[in-house]
Amino acid sequence: MKCLAVCQEEAVARTLHQALMPTFELDCLVDDRSLARRLQDEGISCVAGDPRRIDTYVQADVTPHTCVIVEDSGKRGLKRILSAVQDAGATLVYVLCTPHHAQRGWTAELRAQFPDITTLDLADLLSGPLLTKLSRSTTRAKVQQYQRYFADADRVLILLHNDPDPDAMASGLALRNVLRRTKTTAIIGAIHGVTRPENLRMANMLDIHVEQIAPGAFASFDRVATVDVQPHYFSGALPTVDLVIDHHPEQPGYTPVYKDIRADYGSTSTILTEHLRAIDVTISERTATAMLYAIKSDTLFFARHTKREDLDAFTYLYPLADPAMIRKMEGAEITLERMEYVRRAIERGRVREQVFTAFLGASTREDFVPYAADFFLQLEDVKWTVIAGVVDGALVVSVRNLGYSRNAGEFVRKNFADIGSAGGHRSMAKAVVPIARFQEKFGDLGDAEMSQQLQAMIEAFRKDQPGSERRKEPLKA
Ligand SMILES: [Mn+2]
């Protein structure tokens, strides 16, 4: 495509030449003959002419398909230049504002007179890449500090939360990469280990070994880092820690030597992608695949809690990863075992006033309960799901809703906080209550009574302030 740059300053002509060639076929127009010659001598296609005259543009073969960039350096005469350009038939006209333009040049009056002209601000064009480069240097300094601090350690523990998910495992791999260590010199560990089928499949396919570590063994490591979790989670078992990298809200009560906590990020893997990019290390296909999967899974493929940095990290990792493998890992969500609990929920559960409630009875694993809660929320007429099951002597309750109605977190806190742990967000929440405590409060209920009890609780909760829910309903459309 042809492009004509009407320049006053030599630096602008040279910069546009470098930026646009060879994608655009660029000619420069300057009014100073000696400048035109100098630029020509350096191989920059340039003509001298009066930019205020129509025939200058006619001679330069300007057509409606030529991009014409007019530098506004604050000198008088911009209006005559723009009129001449348009009269010569140009329609794709841009004004490039350099820092002088604030004083004169491109004014509101000109804007009104040439409504079809687009302005480009030189500072705006620079700021994105410049800010990225500079903040990358800040990250590099931070990463180099903790790299040095970890360098002389014999045994390093990278500690994950109790039920490691894709983001935790991918962050573990990435941090090991940043620290330039192997699986023998930096152990990725968790108190319990991986349990959910999709997470197990990820660990198997990518050969990620998460070692089970008892809290008593933390002290046997020279350095301990936590990723995707903060030390307060281990309730006192980790009073000091060397490094924390996390995207959950910052918690008090511990002293890290180094930390990088960014609560607005969609995943810890996004933070670690920035660390790896800052120090320019090669990211293996395995690590890239794990991190890409982690970003997808933590942000529900950008459907929640996502910012530009997550998309940037995704774009960067995408060509390095194996998308076929990710597809396979995602498929692991559906298993025969889980279908069995879905079948139980169909048999025992019921929908009433757009709430699906089911008591699954004894479950061999906890994840069957949230899985069923997510599953039944997909039904067209369902806005809330309340699913409970008994796992290891505790009643586990998972609550989901479509997010625009009343608060799921509030529901579990109101009903279960006094007898167990209960918490969560607007759209998803969980409670875990020892069966004995539940029976003290509600009596020893059979399966059918248990379902009725759950149903009564959610109905009472929703009727509490019926106005607020109805008012928000039109949002669904
Ligand atoms: Mn995470």
Boltz pocket constraint, residues with backbone or C-beta under 6 A from the ligand:
constraints:
  - pocket:
      binder: B
      contacts: [[A, 167], [A, 168], [A, 228], [A, 247], [A, 266], [A, 267], [A, 268], [A, 298]]
      max_distance: 6.0
